[in-house]
Structures are given as C-alpha cells and as structure tokens.
C-alpha cells in the first residue's frame, strides 16, 4: 500500500462526492460528518459513476440500478447482488487528502 495525493481538502464539501483520478484509478472522495472517506468511483455492479448518484447520510445510491452502499465500509445495503464497494484509507495531511492504494503488480523478469 502507498499513500497518494488525491485533492486539496478545500475541494471537499460536507455531504457531497468529489471524483478524482489517483494513481490512474477513478476514486470518489466524501466528507461525511467531518471525516474523509475514499471509495472506488465506479459501482461494482455495472460500472455506473457513483458521483452521479445520491448520498443519503453515510450511504451512496448508485444512479443506474439503485444499489446502495455504506461509504465507510463498502458494504452493500440494497440493490442487485454484487461485490462490496471497494474502500480505501484516507487522511488529511498539510491541507491535502491522501489515499492509501495498493501498489500495482509488477513482473520480475529475471
């Protein structure tokens, strides 16, 4: 895992979603109750962009088929059966939001 710069904390608004590209991944950032969260920006069901969905408290509702996910845990609460929403650790440091993402796999060509 490695921490990557995602956005300035001032770009986040309480109860809204900020979509951004972090280390070549589409990430959604949320400010909920003063805490920053990060998830995959795309629904695991059929690849809808979650920033086009609706936040309801700590839950994000997918705009395509109404899947509902708990942002802090990624747990699916309603909708068509699918994998949980991928979540990532996030923190604020020096006015920047950092997201902890897995390192890409590399091939050892020895």
Residue, then its C-alpha position, 0 to 999 in steps of 0.5 A: x500500500x502507498x499513500x497518494x495525493x488525491x485533492x486539496x481538502x478545500x475541494x471537499x464539501x460536507x455531504x457531497x462526492x468529489x471524483x478524482x483520478x489517483x494513481x490512474x484509478x477513478x476514486x470518489x472522495x466524501x466528507x461525511x460528518x467531518x471525516x474523509x472517506x475514499x471509495x472506488x468511483x465506479x459501482x461494482x455492479x455495472x460500472x455506473x459513476x457513483x458521483x452521479x448518484x445520491x448520498x443519503x447520510x453515510x450511504x451512496x445510491x448508485x444512479x443506474x440500478x439503485x444499489x446502495x452502499x455504506x461509504x465507510x465500509x463498502x458494504x452493500x445495503x440494497x440493490x442487485x447482488x454484487x461485490x462490496x464497494x471497494x474502500x480505501x484509507x484516507x487522511x488529511x495531511x498539510x491541507x491535502x487528502x491522501x489515499x492509501x492504494x495498493x501498489x500495482x503488480x509488477x513482473x520480475x523478469x529475471 
